[in-house]
Structure formats: C-alpha cells, structure tokens
Amino acid sequence: MRYTDRTGVKFGENILSFRAISNDGRNSVDRVHYTTKLKEMVCENIEKYVHKDEQLPILLGRIHSRGAKTFLLTNSEYWYTDKLMAYLLTIDNVNNNPKRDWKSDFSYIVVDAQKSSFFAAGTT
C-alpha cells in the first residue's frame, strides 16, 4: 500500500480516496450502533466494557445538592442509557442511606437526542 497523494491510497490496482475510506468507517460504526448489537453486548458484560468510578455519583450528588442544574444529553435509547447510568451511578447502601435512583442526580435528561440535529435545529 502506498499513498497516491494527499487524497487517497493505492493498493495493487485499486485506488481508494481517504473520503471513501472515512465514509466506509463511519457507515460501519453507524450500522453497529443502529442494530443495537454493540449495546446489547456491552450490557451483557458491562463490567468488562464500562469503567465505573466510585467518585462519580458522589460528585454528581454534591453538584445537585447545592442547587446546580445538571443535564444528561445522549443519542442513546432510554433502555441503554438506563442500564449504563444505573451501573455507573448507583451507590450501594452506605451508612444506612437508601440507594438513590441515578435519575435523581439530573435536573433534565434527554435520550434519543439526535445531537447533530439537536444543536443545529433553529440555528440557520
């Protein structure tokens, strides 16, 4: 494989533009996310794929308890967001305090946000 110039690569008789390579990669990632297979695999073995920081729920609890508004904005579906956030933010019963629902740490929660459109809509 060698670079043809700044626009692509040549492998044998095939020439691929960097744009085509990028589009193929992007389409592959989008397809994996669209079919939810990747998310299902993550949920089946969440401890393997998601790093849990015990300080995160404490930090969010402090921010929220001081009256600050917090929000969660994600492109993910609710079922996936709920599974990950419950894993990340649920604190085991410490000092006889009941477990908190992860949603209590956020003032606003938006799922399925379609963030590119979410931020661009109404700005033209």
Secondary structure, DSSP 8 states (H G I E B T S, - for coil): -EEEETTEEEETTEEEEHHHHHHHHHHHHHHHHHT-HHHHHHHHTHHHHS---THHHHHHHHHHHTT---EEE-SS-HHHHHHHHHHHH-----TT-----GGGG-SEEE-S--HHHHHHTT--
